[in-house]
């Protein structure tokens, strides 16, 4: 977010399915000075600190410790954590979920 790419498209389709089944979800995304939507596919979006990806300044990657991700997961209390990418934010979410005893499932596009 806010880019429209394969990962965002896939996440949007997954969220459409999840919402249609009445399952609550939240999206955790890197913050972006250009703005990040409050919701995607009707699901609230929460952001964490980020930096531009070297060589691709429009692409943001999570920065900082895992604490903010862990707090967001603890506050939401999901049954499972879906990781849309194993990159920086996905790795932080994996560690946070592990510390909280939450199962994870990951995809890589």
DAKA-V917380 format. One record per helix or strand. SS is the DSSP state (~ for helix, > for strand). FROM is the first residue (numbers start at 1). TO is the last residue. If there is no record, write none. Layout:
ss=SS from=FROM to=TO
ss=SS from=FROM to=TO
This chain:
ss=~ from=6 to=20
ss=> from=27 to=30
ss=> from=39 to=40
ss=> from=43 to=48
ss=> from=50 to=53
ss=> from=56 to=62
ss=~ from=67 to=76
ss=> from=80 to=83
ss=~ from=88 to=100
ss=> from=103 to=106
